[in-house]
Amino acid sequence: MYGQARQSSGLQQALDVWGRRRWLGILIFLGALVPVVSFVAFLPDIFRATTTVLVERQQVPETFVRSAVTDELETRLHAISEQVLSRSKLNDLIGRFELYPKLRGKASPEDVTEMMRRDISLDLKGVERSWERGATVAFALSYRGRDPRKVAQVTNALASLYVEENLKAREAQASRTAEFLKSRLEEMKKKLDEQEGRIGEFKRRHLGELPQQVEANIAVLGRLNAQLQLNSERQIRAMDRRDRLASQPADSTSGGPVGDPDDTQDRIDRLNRELTELRRQYSDNYPDVVRIEAEIAALKRKLAETRPAAPAHGTAPSTGDGGGSSLRKSMRSAEAESAALKQEEDRLRQRIADYERRIESAPQRQGEFQALSRDYETTKELYDSLLKRYEEALVAESLEQGQATEQFRILDPALPPGDPAAPNRLWLSLMGLIIAVGMAAGGMALAEQLDTSFHSVDSLRAFTKIPVLARIPRIVTRGDVVRRTLKVGASVVLLAAGLAAAAGASYYLAHESEQLVVILSGGRV
């Protein structure tokens, strides 16, 4: 149509077009709606069952016992999912519940298990807390399929697998931690024993030269110097005594004993005083105490031998020969005493030199001992730390075995769903209806636009200035009626055949096509 001089209302025009093109519109509408409705009707029902698994926190406060499993829950869930969704476990579930029977006949086992992985979903549920960013307290486990009863059974079986795998994973990790710490503890104990042995060997090899023995060595050195001083004084007195004896005439006599017994007695008295002083500081087994006691005993024997016997009544005093013999004995005693004192001096000087060497080598031994002690203390601290952690790991392992730590618990078991989760047939049918109406309206508008004939006197008058003389209605003959009837019948048959073909094609495309359901649902099944 090329324009109209006089425009009627839009509604009247639409009614006129509908009157002329209604069969075309109905044909297009049915041709679009029937395949869509058939497609939606033939889509398989997809059911989804969901179970909620609660994450129960550790029953014993971590202030008292720290769990051996410290990784994040999301990380552990990912690891557990890898175990649960492994091919072996999924194949067991597929065989137990006879899942995907048609797919198993024409696809490989890997494709079947991959299909089941896509049908399983895990949704973490968390809550915000004021003292941390977030904490997952539960997770929802879902499975989708065609049979609502099997869907619920598979979902519950998957939840049980998650609970079991969590227990096994936690116990295994706690056991591995305890075993690792035990092996490290044994290695550290061996190293600690070796260092203790080196320290003990060092102390035995350098006995008396250790830093903590310096004060005792200084005290002993002071006593040795005092003894050396006393020895020097005694040697001087012994030499004086020997000189006095040497200056006496060999034939001199005396009405009594020579001065030798008195000197011996004086020495015994001095030794007794020295012995008393030593006993105040040391025990009877102290070497100097034993030596002085022996020396006193020897002097007492000599004194008994050199002291002259009392003369008998009426007997003349001893002659000069007896005095000379006593003098010689006194000289020998003095020389023996000097020799003993000299030997004692040598011994004292050796001991003094030994203790001086110990004191001088103490700084060097201190450095060596500090190096050994530093290594030992470091190893000891590490050993104590490992021992503490090992004991904690044993307690944590017992908690895991007693299921007193964080556990999974099925809160809401899955039930067979009553209604399918997909497809949403009402929504899809409504969309098909809208599309069919749009296509019918568009088809009628396009046909009207392509039609150049005049359908009213007004449109003809508007197109040309030639006056219209008369309006002759269409003359319908019997042949026209027959042809129209045949045409309508053929159209109805063709329409029915087309709709049947469209329905068959829809059945072929939609029947058993779960992926189309997932796609049409936007992946939210």
C-alpha positions as a printed NumPy array, in Angstrom:
array([[  0.   ,   0.   ,   0.   ],
       [  1.377,   3.429,  -0.979],
       [ -0.298,   5.713,   1.469],
       [ -3.739,   6.733,   2.419],
       [ -5.351,  10.131,   2.16 ],
       [ -7.522,   9.574,   5.104],
       [ -6.209,   7.581,   8.043],
       [ -8.563,   5.651,  10.27 ],
       [ -7.819,   4.959,  13.859],
       [ -4.957,   2.55 ,  14.71 ],
       [ -7.335,   0.081,  16.314],
       [ -9.57 ,  -0.003,  13.246],
       [ -6.551,  -0.566,  11.023],
       [ -5.387,  -3.414,  13.236],
       [ -8.838,  -4.972,  13.115],
       [ -8.903,  -4.633,   9.341],
       [ -5.486,  -6.268,   9.057],
       [ -6.578,  -9.048,  11.429],
       [ -9.682,  -9.588,   9.343],
       [ -7.629, -10.003,   6.225],
       [ -4.565, -11.819,   7.645],
       [ -5.985, -13.777,  10.589],
       [ -5.363, -17.183,   9.063],
       [ -1.769, -16.275,   8.302],
       [ -1.328, -15.026,  11.856],
       [ -2.953, -18.147,  13.298],
       [ -0.725, -20.332,  11.153],
       [  2.443, -18.53 ,  12.218],
       [  1.305, -18.483,  15.86 ],
       [  0.608, -22.201,  15.914],
       [  3.764, -22.946,  13.942],
       [  5.827, -21.138,  16.572],
       [  3.918, -22.039,  19.737],
       [  3.375, -25.751,  19.172],
       [  7.1  , -26.612,  18.746],
       [  8.017, -24.515,  21.779],
       [  5.306, -26.029,  23.957],
       [  6.146, -29.503,  22.693],
       [  9.832, -28.918,  23.333],
       [  9.124, -27.712,  26.865],
       [  6.76 , -30.59 ,  27.523],
       [  9.232, -33.208,  26.348],
       [ 12.148, -31.866,  28.406],
       [ 13.143, -34.337,  31.143],
       [ 12.507, -33.518,  34.772],
       [ 15.657, -32.801,  36.786],
       [ 15.4  , -33.315,  40.525],
       [ 17.831, -31.911,  43.06 ],
       [ 18.346, -33.161,  46.62 ],
       [ 20.343, -31.162,  49.164],
       [ 21.769, -32.055,  52.542],
       [ 23.351, -29.695,  55.052],
       [ 26.545, -30.747,  56.813],
       [ 27.36 , -28.864,  60.01 ],
       [ 30.965, -28.17 ,  60.97 ],
       [ 31.165, -28.7  ,  64.723],
       [ 33.971, -26.819,  66.377],
       [ 36.501, -28.46 ,  68.691],
       [ 34.87 , -29.453,  71.969],
       [ 38.02 , -28.939,  74.075],
       [ 39.127, -25.27 ,  74.126],
       [ 42.265, -24.647,  72.081],
       [ 43.683, -22.822,  75.11 ],
       [ 44.231, -26.244,  76.686],
       [ 44.745, -28.48 ,  73.657],
       [ 45.667, -27.305,  70.194],
       [ 44.545, -29.439,  67.282],
       [ 47.168, -30.932,  65.003],
       [ 45.048, -29.928,  61.968],
       [ 45.432, -26.176,  61.578],
       [ 44.71 , -25.553,  57.901],
       [ 41.654, -23.61 ,  56.78 ],
       [ 38.333, -25.407,  56.431],
       [ 37.993, -24.34 ,  52.791],
       [ 41.382, -25.882,  52.039],
       [ 40.467, -29.137,  53.749],
       [ 37.09 , -29.223,  51.984],
       [ 38.866, -28.859,  48.665],
       [ 41.21 , -31.727,  49.531],
       [ 38.32 , -33.887,  50.783],
       [ 36.352, -33.115,  47.613],
       [ 39.263, -34.364,  45.545],
       [ 39.09 , -37.646,  47.454],
       [ 35.297, -37.996,  47.364],
       [ 35.023, -37.025,  43.692],
       [ 37.778, -39.372,  42.621],
       [ 37.007, -41.802,  39.834],
       [ 37.114, -44.868,  42.086],
       [ 34.642, -43.502,  44.623],
       [ 32.257, -42.152,  41.976],
       [ 32.376, -45.447,  40.09 ],
       [ 31.392, -47.213,  43.311],
       [ 28.401, -44.901,  43.706],
       [ 27.431, -45.281,  40.044],
       [ 27.506, -49.055,  40.351],
       [ 25.742, -49.156,  43.713],
       [ 22.813, -46.934,  42.688],
       [ 22.804, -47.886,  38.964],
       [ 23.18 , -44.306,  37.793],
       [ 23.341, -43.14 ,  34.155],
       [ 22.305, -46.513,  32.651],
       [ 21.913, -45.177,  29.083],
       [ 25.079, -43.099,  29.197],
       [ 27.095, -46.032,  30.521],
       [ 26.12 , -48.059,  27.472],
       [ 27.502, -45.598,  24.946],
       [ 30.13 , -43.506,  26.761],
       [ 33.451, -44.259,  28.423],
       [ 33.723, -44.559,  32.233],
       [ 35.666, -41.287,  32.331],
       [ 32.801, -39.47 ,  30.616],
       [ 30.278, -40.978,  33.028],
       [ 32.278, -39.943,  36.102],
       [ 32.771, -36.476,  34.634],
       [ 29.013, -36.194,  34.144],
       [ 28.45 , -37.139,  37.785],
       [ 31.004, -34.543,  38.919],
       [ 29.007, -31.896,  37.062],
       [ 25.832, -33.068,  38.793],
       [ 27.383, -32.596,  42.264],
       [ 27.674, -29.152,  43.819],
       [ 29.109, -27.873,  47.1  ],
       [ 28.012, -24.564,  48.591],
       [ 29.869, -23.102,  51.58 ],
       [ 27.892, -21.205,  54.182],
       [ 29.692, -18.65 ,  56.359],
       [ 28.905, -16.112,  59.035],
       [ 30.667, -12.848,  59.747],
       [ 32.14 , -12.438,  63.185],
       [ 33.421,  -9.367,  64.913],
       [ 36.807, -10.857,  65.711],
       [ 37.54 , -12.489,  62.376],
       [ 36.817, -12.058,  58.711],
       [ 34.527, -15.06 ,  58.391],
       [ 34.049, -18.629,  59.43 ],
       [ 32.412, -21.421,  57.51 ],
       [ 30.01 , -23.164,  59.876],
       [ 28.25 , -25.461,  57.4  ],
       [ 28.121, -26.456,  53.765],
       [ 25.324, -27.674,  51.519],
       [ 25.916, -30.722,  49.346],
       [ 23.606, -31.247,  46.36 ],
       [ 23.117, -33.799,  43.621],
       [ 20.801, -33.658,  40.608],
       [ 19.312, -36.466,  38.573],
       [ 16.21 , -37.964,  36.969],
       [ 15.037, -40.239,  39.802],
       [ 14.063, -38.331,  42.979],
       [ 14.564, -41.368,  45.214],
       [ 18.04 , -42.1  ,  43.873],
       [ 18.934, -38.42 ,  43.996],
       [ 18.258, -38.355,  47.752],
       [ 20.132, -41.616,  48.315],
       [ 23.183, -40.449,  46.376],
       [ 23.201, -37.115,  48.2  ],
       [ 23.171, -38.815,  51.61 ],
       [ 25.88 , -41.229,  50.469],
       [ 28.05 , -38.317,  49.347],
       [ 27.529, -36.566,  52.692],
       [ 28.574, -39.735,  54.531],
       [ 31.693, -39.915,  52.374],
       [ 32.568, -36.333,  53.294],
       [ 32.171, -37.129,  57.004],
       [ 34.281, -40.293,  56.726],
       [ 36.989, -38.665,  54.625],
       [ 37.204, -35.763,  57.058],
       [ 37.724, -38.176,  59.976],
       [ 40.309, -40.17 ,  58.05 ],
       [ 42.117, -37.054,  56.86 ],
       [ 42.276, -35.503,  60.333],
       [ 43.409, -38.731,  62.006],
       [ 46.004, -39.326,  59.295],
       [ 47.345, -35.787,  59.574],
       [ 47.497, -36.017,  63.378],
       [ 49.295, -39.378,  63.141],
       [ 51.739, -38.056,  60.549],
       [ 52.447, -35.043,  62.74 ],
       [ 53.082, -37.24 ,  65.783],
       [ 55.305, -39.629,  63.798],
       [ 57.293, -36.776,  62.303],
       [ 57.824, -35.155,  65.692],
       [ 58.764, -38.539,  67.165],
       [ 61.435, -39.125,  64.529],
       [ 62.763, -35.602,  64.96 ],
       [ 62.73 , -36.084,  68.741],
       [ 64.746, -39.298,  68.45 ],
       [ 67.283, -37.596,  66.207],
       [ 67.545, -34.671,  68.6  ],
       [ 67.861, -37.04 ,  71.597],
       [ 70.729, -38.836,  69.898],
       [ 72.421, -35.539,  69.134],
       [ 71.836, -34.363,  72.705],
       [ 73.38 , -37.557,  74.109],
       [ 76.405, -37.099,  71.875],
       [ 76.877, -33.537,  73.094],
       [ 76.422, -34.631,  76.71 ],
       [ 79.099, -37.271,  76.128],
       [ 81.459, -34.669,  74.677],
       [ 80.871, -32.382,  77.66 ],
       [ 81.462, -35.265,  80.099],
       [ 84.638, -36.285,  78.278],
       [ 85.798, -32.667,  78.301],
       [ 85.23 , -32.443,  82.066],
       [ 87.083, -35.701,  82.692],
       [ 89.969, -34.73 ,  80.443],
       [ 90.311, -31.256,  81.958],
       [ 89.398, -32.042,  85.538],
       [ 90.47 , -29.164,  87.764],
       [ 90.818, -26.738,  84.827],
       [ 87.15 , -25.924,  84.446],
       [ 85.916, -22.348,  84.948],
       [ 83.696, -23.267,  87.878],
       [ 86.732, -24.764,  89.675],
       [ 88.872, -21.62 ,  89.542],
       [ 87.852, -20.402,  92.992],
       [ 88.506, -23.807,  94.537],
       [ 91.88 , -23.95 ,  92.78 ],
       [ 92.784, -20.515,  94.107],
       [ 91.822, -21.593,  97.631],
       [ 93.892, -24.787,  97.342],
       [ 96.78 , -22.779,  95.897],
       [ 96.633, -20.455,  98.892],
       [ 96.775, -23.393, 101.293],
       [ 99.654, -24.947,  99.357],
       [101.604, -21.692,  99.525],
       [100.925, -21.531, 103.254],
       [102.154, -25.118, 103.619],
       [105.208, -24.256, 101.527],
       [105.912, -21.305, 103.802],
       [105.529, -23.541, 106.847],
       [107.802, -26.103, 105.213],
       [110.438, -23.443, 104.648],
       [110.291, -22.422, 108.285],
       [110.567, -26.038, 109.389],
       [113.542, -26.58 , 107.09 ],
       [115.245, -23.561, 108.609],
       [114.682, -24.911, 112.103],
       [115.873, -28.349, 111.017],
       [119.073, -26.863, 109.587],
       [119.607, -24.86 , 112.776],
       [119.188, -28.009, 114.824],
       [121.577, -29.916, 112.606],
       [124.124, -27.135, 112.87 ],
       [123.871, -27.127, 116.66 ],
       [124.382, -30.856, 116.771],
       [127.32 , -30.595, 114.398],
       [128.985, -27.97 , 116.621],
       [128.886, -30.249, 119.709],
       [132.076, -32.264, 120.481],
       [131.74 , -35.921, 119.639],
       [133.089, -36.991, 123.133],
       [130.998, -34.6  , 125.148],
       [128.981, -36.158, 127.93 ],
       [126.083, -35.037, 129.905],
       [124.526, -36.064, 133.094],
       [121.318, -36.292, 131.208],
       [120.247, -36.789, 127.688],
       [121.515, -34.65 , 124.921],
       [119.359, -31.807, 123.605],
       [118.061, -34.09 , 120.848],
       [115.016, -35.456, 122.714],
       [113.87 , -31.99 , 123.664],
       [114.061, -30.8  , 120.043],
       [112.167, -33.854, 118.898],
       [109.491, -33.208, 121.483],
       [109.254, -29.58 , 120.366],
       [108.757, -30.737, 116.768],
       [106.083, -33.199, 117.879],
       [104.298, -30.37 , 119.682],
       [104.436, -28.142, 116.6  ],
       [103.151, -30.944, 114.389],
       [100.3  , -31.579, 116.828],
       [ 99.303, -27.92 , 116.655],
       [ 99.458, -28.029, 112.849],
       [ 97.428, -31.255, 112.845],
       [ 94.781, -29.635, 115.033],
       [ 94.569, -26.702, 112.632],
       [ 94.224, -28.999, 109.603],
       [ 91.529, -31.118, 111.241],
       [ 89.418, -27.999, 111.674],
       [ 89.32 , -27.604, 107.893],
       [ 89.61 , -31.155, 106.521],
       [ 88.654, -34.7  , 107.33 ],
       [ 90.967, -37.362, 108.715],
       [ 91.49 , -38.774, 105.222],
       [ 92.945, -35.542, 103.877],
       [ 96.501, -36.247, 102.576],
       [ 98.23 , -33.618, 104.742],
       [ 96.419, -34.89 , 107.846],
       [ 97.521, -38.463, 107.13 ],
       [101.075, -37.362, 106.405],
       [101.448, -35.308, 109.616],
       [ 99.957, -38.137, 111.686],
       [102.513, -40.516, 110.194],
       [105.321, -38.047, 110.826],
       [104.249, -37.582, 114.465],
       [104.176, -41.349, 114.933],
       [107.665, -41.662, 113.42 ],
       [109.056, -38.896, 115.657],
       [107.527, -40.534, 118.693],
       [109.253, -43.807, 117.807],
       [112.559, -42.009, 117.304],
       [112.1  , -40.184, 120.587],
       [111.54 , -43.484, 122.356],
       [114.658, -44.952, 120.756],
       [116.971, -41.984, 121.479],
       [115.801, -41.328, 125.032],
       [118.418, -43.012, 127.38 ],
       [117.145, -45.531, 129.844],
       [117.133, -44.466, 133.527],
       [120.446, -45.486, 135.252],
       [120.27 , -48.218, 137.862],
       [120.777, -47.358, 141.542],
       [124.496, -47.032, 142.425],
       [125.578, -47.169, 138.791],
       [127.945, -44.536, 137.454],
       [126.744, -42.171, 134.706],
       [127.222, -43.114, 131.09 ],
       [130.62 , -42.601, 129.597],
       [131.478, -40.396, 126.691],
       [131.065, -43.231, 124.236],
       [127.365, -43.377, 125.011],
       [127.079, -39.597, 124.445],
       [128.768, -39.866, 121.035],
       [126.376, -42.559, 119.926],
       [123.408, -40.424, 120.954],
       [124.825, -37.446, 119.067],
       [125.212, -39.497, 115.915],
       [121.63 , -40.682, 116.173],
       [120.448, -37.099, 116.601],
       [122.435, -36.032, 113.532],
       [120.934, -38.82 , 111.468],
       [117.465, -37.825, 112.697],
       [118.061, -34.188, 111.793],
       [119.337, -35.124, 108.35 ],
       [116.358, -37.438, 107.792],
       [114.013, -34.666, 108.849],
       [115.695, -32.223, 106.464],
       [115.455, -34.734, 103.626],
       [111.776, -35.362, 104.364],
       [111.08 , -31.65 , 104.465],
       [112.944, -31.224, 101.181],
       [110.851, -33.953,  99.573],
       [107.728, -32.319, 100.953],
       [108.879, -28.994,  99.488],
       [109.34 , -30.58 ,  96.054],
       [105.919, -32.154,  96.262],
       [104.34 , -28.86 ,  97.335],
       [106.045, -26.973,  94.529],
       [104.842, -29.543,  92.   ],
       [101.298, -29.222,  93.275],
       [101.56 , -25.423,  93.284],
       [102.804, -25.499,  89.687],
       [ 99.966, -27.859,  88.76 ],
       [ 97.317, -25.598,  90.301],
       [ 98.892, -22.504,  88.745],
       [ 98.731, -24.26 ,  85.371],
       [ 95.075, -25.083,  86.004],
       [ 94.291, -21.477,  86.869],
       [ 96.202, -20.165,  83.838],
       [ 94.478, -22.58 ,  81.451],
       [ 91.022, -21.817,  82.894],
       [ 90.248, -18.988,  80.382],
       [ 91.052, -21.259,  77.446],
       [ 89.019, -24.097,  78.932],
       [ 86.237, -21.615,  79.626],
       [ 86.033, -20.7  ,  75.935],
       [ 86.036, -24.351,  74.892],
       [ 83.495, -25.249,  77.559],
       [ 81.252, -22.322,  76.609],
       [ 81.273, -23.443,  72.977],
       [ 80.275, -26.958,  74.012],
       [ 77.709, -25.643,  76.48 ],
       [ 76.247, -23.232,  73.916],
       [ 75.727, -26.025,  71.4  ],
       [ 74.323, -28.221,  74.139],
       [ 71.9  , -25.557,  75.384],
       [ 70.717, -24.856,  71.836],
       [ 70.135, -28.541,  71.237],
       [ 68.504, -28.892,  74.661],
       [ 66.089, -26.031,  73.952],
       [ 65.206, -27.543,  70.594],
       [ 64.77 , -30.942,  72.211],
       [ 62.506, -29.511,  74.925],
       [ 60.476, -27.677,  72.286],
       [ 60.111, -30.839,  70.196],
       [ 59.219, -32.843,  73.291],
       [ 56.496, -30.376,  74.202],
       [ 55.131, -30.345,  70.671],
       [ 55.282, -34.145,  70.514],
       [ 53.294, -34.433,  73.739],
       [ 50.765, -31.956,  72.345],
       [ 50.615, -33.975,  69.117],
       [ 49.902, -37.153,  71.095],
       [ 47.098, -35.408,  72.959],
       [ 45.761, -34.009,  69.676],
       [ 45.924, -37.483,  68.13 ],
       [ 43.936, -38.928,  71.022],
       [ 41.399, -36.133,  70.571],
       [ 41.094, -36.944,  66.881],
       [ 40.587, -40.619,  67.661],
       [ 38.007, -39.697,  70.28 ],
       [ 36.332, -37.307,  67.816],
       [ 36.611, -34.412,  70.258],
       [ 37.975, -32.004,  67.646],
       [ 36.307, -30.281,  64.71 ],
       [ 33.931, -32.739,  63.046],
       [ 31.374, -32.891,  60.24 ],
       [ 27.811, -33.8  ,  61.195],
       [ 24.885, -34.275,  58.815],
       [ 22.362, -31.733,  60.026],
       [ 19.541, -32.22 ,  57.494],
       [ 19.583, -35.496,  55.548],
       [ 18.415, -35.265,  51.963],
       [ 14.805, -36.263,  51.223],
       [ 13.331, -37.263,  47.84 ],
       [ 12.219, -33.984,  46.221],
       [  8.538, -33.679,  45.378],
       [  8.865, -31.201,  42.5  ],
       [ 11.541, -31.05 ,  39.837],
       [ 14.142, -28.33 ,  40.133],
       [ 14.113, -27.871,  36.366],
       [ 12.834, -27.112,  33.819],
       [ 10.533, -24.235,  34.714],
       [  7.865, -25.158,  32.169],
       [  5.537, -22.272,  33.013],
       [  8.231, -19.698,  32.421],
       [  9.449, -21.401,  29.239],
       [  5.88 , -21.722,  27.901],
       [  5.211, -18.072,  28.641],
       [  8.346, -17.114,  26.771],
       [  7.242, -19.344,  23.858],
       [  3.802, -17.709,  23.868],
       [  5.341, -14.24 ,  23.718],
       [  7.629, -15.31 ,  20.888],
       [  4.708, -16.894,  18.96 ],
       [  2.552, -13.759,  19.314],
       [  5.45 , -11.606,  18.195],
       [  6.154, -13.798,  15.18 ],
       [  2.445, -13.846,  14.197],
       [  2.155, -10.07 ,  14.468],
       [  5.363,  -9.604,  12.548],
       [  4.253, -12.016,   9.813],
       [  0.898, -10.271,   9.364],
       [  2.551,  -6.853,   9.277],
       [  5.074,  -8.02 ,   6.723],
       [  2.354,  -9.571,   4.518],
       [  0.282,  -6.4  ,   4.738],
       [  3.298,  -4.313,   3.817],
       [  4.069,  -6.446,   0.775],
       [  0.427,  -6.441,  -0.439],
       [ -0.084,  -3.6  ,  -3.055],
       [ -3.792,  -4.187,  -3.648],
       [ -6.56 ,  -1.849,  -2.489],
       [ -8.952,  -3.19 ,   0.102],
       [-11.318,  -0.182,   0.384],
       [-12.829,   2.627,  -1.748],
       [-11.247,   5.202,   0.476],
       [ -7.76 ,   3.856,  -0.112],
       [ -8.409,   3.869,  -3.886],
       [ -9.739,   7.438,  -3.866],
       [ -6.766,   8.519,  -1.829],
       [ -4.424,   6.955,  -4.358],
       [ -5.955,   8.472,  -7.585],
       [ -8.041,  11.488,  -8.608],
       [-10.142,   9.427, -11.013],
       [-13.661,   9.301,  -9.619],
       [-14.962,   5.942,  -8.422],
       [-18.318,   5.321, -10.102],
       [-19.45 ,   2.15 ,  -8.365],
       [-18.395,  -0.513,  -5.799],
       [-19.017,  -4.082,  -6.935],
       [-18.696,  -6.792,  -4.231],
       [-16.823,  -9.976,  -4.939],
       [-18.876, -12.556,  -6.81 ],
       [-18.221, -16.036,  -5.35 ],
       [-19.053, -18.926,  -7.634],
       [-19.492, -22.581,  -6.744],
       [-16.076, -23.289,  -8.148],
       [-14.604, -20.639,  -5.875],
       [-16.225, -22.292,  -2.868],
       [-14.894, -25.699,  -3.869],
       [-11.425, -24.367,  -4.493],
       [-11.464, -22.484,  -1.217],
       [-12.65 , -25.56 ,   0.648],
       [ -9.947, -27.665,  -0.91 ],
       [ -7.396, -24.997,  -0.184],
       [ -8.444, -24.737,   3.443],
       [ -8.476, -28.522,   3.806],
       [ -5.042, -28.843,   2.284],
       [ -3.788, -26.056,   4.512],
       [ -5.22 , -27.763,   7.58 ],
       [ -3.616, -31.054,   6.597],
       [ -0.309, -29.381,   5.907],
       [ -0.554, -27.451,   9.151],
       [ -1.313, -30.607,  11.102],
       [  1.537, -32.444,   9.424],
       [  3.886, -29.555,  10.066],
       [  2.844, -29.317,  13.687],
       [  3.248, -33.069,  14.086],
       [  6.68 , -32.893,  12.505],
       [  7.578, -29.988,  14.772],
       [  6.357, -31.94 ,  17.79 ],
       [  8.396, -34.956,  16.703],
       [ 11.481, -32.829,  16.229],
       [ 10.896, -31.291,  19.639],
       [ 10.614, -34.735,  21.176],
       [ 13.814, -35.824,  19.461],
       [ 15.698, -32.761,  20.663],
       [ 14.249, -32.455,  24.144],
       [ 13.768, -36.078,  25.214],
       [ 16.573, -37.227,  27.576],
       [ 18.449, -33.975,  26.964],
       [ 19.484, -33.015,  30.468],
       [ 22.116, -30.617,  29.2  ],
       [ 19.431, -28.548,  27.458],
       [ 17.573, -28.333,  30.76 ],
       [ 20.739, -27.107,  32.473],
       [ 21.363, -24.556,  29.726],
       [ 17.767, -23.287,  29.73 ],
       [ 17.927, -23.003,  33.525],
       [ 21.004, -20.834,  33.309],
       [ 23.148, -23.451,  35.088],
       [ 21.244, -22.938,  38.347],
       [ 19.898, -26.489,  38.61 ]])
